[in-house]
Amino acid sequence: MGFFDQYELFYKTSQTSPLPHRLNSRFKAIIERNKAKLEGKRVLDIASHDGRWTFAALKAGAAHVTGIEPRQELIDNARSTFSSYGVPDDRYTFECGDIFDRIRGKKFDVVLCLGFYYHTIRHAELLDLIERTGADFVVIDTEVTPTADQILVGKSSDPRLVYGNPYGIQLLVDPVDEQQMAWTDSMTRNGRTVVGRPSRAAVDFLANHFGYNCETFNWPEFFVKHEETASSMVDYSEGWRDSFFLSRKP
Ligand SMILES: C[S@@+](CC[C@H](N)C(=O)[O-])C[C@H]1O[C@@H](n2cnc3c(N)ncnc32)[C@H](O)[C@@H]1O
């Protein structure tokens, strides 16, 4: 039985891939693996959606979780689910709004940035703001653009290299009226806003710049052991999504 099989309301409170295999596998990679890093900590859950990861972090022992999510109906769903499962009110806070408006001036030990880093074009700014929260540990679970990692020819320590620069961010647009997409912002035109899907190397580069060591979950090994999950996780199993663990450099 997976973690979310005990809390089946989460299979109904979102239109964004609430698939049992998917949520339970992500739980193993994002929460179970990092339980010791969450215990007793104050956590920020960016793009908290229906509260799935806020809830999971609390069950893993986080002292308090703040979820920030711009879609009020998802916050309403989260509050209703938390009440059904008897989560004490003083363990969590949900704020309705844009992460860039809400994160400033807040302090956390751990930041979860799950399913959001490809719904913004402000990647460096967000990591800057995350670092300024004081967080020593950050999880970024994001779609990535794998081809940009593969074009590196030769090795160079100069990130200004023009040819073979692997630190790319692929430009895309998100329709802002869809629940799993970017929230409307000042760059929105005709119902779409500009977002970017970073390469793996770009995430690693930004993590390093802001003072974090970066490692990734071993999804290929996971899918060898849990073949049955791959069909509900094609983004991870085909290599265009990854889970990054950022630890503040000593
Ligand atoms: C793909 S879903 C990810 C949900 C959840 N974090 C997960 O990983 O399963 C993207 C979420 O980002 C939220 N979102 C979009 N723009 C946002 C913004 N500017 N600030 C905070 N959250 C945002 C959406 O409302 C949606 O809930």
The ligand as an ORCA input file, in Angstrom:
! r2SCAN-3c Opt
* xyz 0 1
  C       1.599     21.113    -11.946
  S       0.782     21.788    -10.524
  C       1.829     21.121     -9.228
  C       1.042     20.749     -7.990
  C       1.850     20.121     -6.868
  N       2.830     21.056     -6.309
  C       2.525     18.865     -7.319
  O       3.741     18.903     -7.580
  O       1.886     17.816     -7.387
  C       1.243     23.511    -10.592
  C       0.656     24.343     -9.476
  O       1.303     25.631     -9.499
  C       0.363     26.584     -9.117
  N       0.856     27.910     -9.531
  C       0.822     28.451    -10.768
  N       1.356     29.678    -10.767
  C       1.749     29.939     -9.484
  C       2.380     31.039     -8.841
  N       2.714     32.132     -9.526
  N       2.648     30.956     -7.504
  C       2.331     29.845     -6.818
  N       1.752     28.752     -7.375
  C       1.456     28.791     -8.692
  C      -0.884     26.130     -9.855
  O      -2.051     26.762     -9.402
  C      -0.844     24.624     -9.586
  O      -1.477     24.303     -8.377
*
